[in-house]
């Protein structure tokens, strides 16, 4: 098993020569599910919910088995994705209304400067109305969806945002429930592709809200898994929330298939990279029971945990004739690698002082850069940290003792081996102390009893 010193040796220098991107520069589509766990797709072990289109995408591309979300809840994870920084240095390290600032560089800004048309559809969560963090002030030419993450709980909203303008959803006014937000997002994404496929390259960030729960609706109806119908799961001997979850995943799978079909129809599939992942592990909200679906797969923990089930998520990369079909990769990488990866593929200069590394080589089936370590911190119910270095994973709660796990031998994190490896523990604790910078918005506040 790799120790900390061996893991450090594997870190290639940041100045290593770039892998030449495939020509022409690819369109880039990033599809982000909301609260989909590691075991949520058929190709990752799901047996109760079928995902034939996403499974096909994986079979035709690369399925990564050790990809990590930026955080264990929505807003900080999306901040890491957009900015290339982990939660020890990112502007947004927890849910709330802290916005991105003008000086926060996003992947959309990098790609737009490189000549890409940039569009975002779905759930944002990184800046409220009129703030510095709205998508149109963070590099996106076009934007449609929810700004506020609590507003995004509602799948039948009375309004959404188009750029800086609030637009009505007429079918949902006065308590009607006729316009399902997820369906609208797919239509908007297809329209963006139709508008831009003939020009230069484009970047589309499609952030679905499925399978997040409508927590407020659960209080009224007992079922927060809000979906127009139960689809092929209507006759299952399941509770309504479990049927709703199955129907949500079925709908998302269908619509990712529609997206890929459109790329083929337009003849741009071979020059388009499609990435599919999730913002964090599975929730236990809205009446939904993640254990019923084994939603975290073999991993310990769910959303709001820094154990593997809270942060390890699916990642599928599909890029015909560039990403090698039928590949399963155990390469370790994380959401903060997306910005430098996209920059390299676009032929743009990779910004300095990022926590992320370009994984362009991994997407092309070549030997990629390797991290010396990955770092997370989380600020709900106290202060929590995690570090992965090589096969070792350390977790610490409220500045207490460091737990240590060997993910190669124990991916479910069942056995704390800290007592056997005091030197490794000391090194992990040093990483936890050194990897972060203080933030007035995210002070370290250990939980208190009482």
Secondary structure, DSSP 8 states (H G I E B T S, - for coil): ---HHHHHHT---TT-------SS--EEEEEEESS--TT-SGGGT-SSS--HHHHHHHHTSEEEEEEE-SSSSHHHHHHHHHHS--TTT-S--SSSS----TT---HHHHHHHTT-EEEEEEE--S--TTSTTSGGGTT-SEEEEESSTTGGG-TT-SEEEETTEEEE-GGGGGG-----HHHHHHHHHHHHHHHHTTSS-EEEEEE--TT---HHHHHHHS-----S--GGGTTSSS-HHHHHHHHHHHHHHHHHHHHHHHHHHTT-GGGEEEEEEESSS----TT--HHHHTTTTT-S--TT--SHHHHEEEEEEE-TTTS-TTEEE---EEGGGHHHHHHHHTT----SS-S----HHHHTTS-----S-EEEEE-SSS-EEEEEETTEEEEEETT--EEEEETTT-TT-----GGG-HHHHHHHHHHHHHS----TTS--------
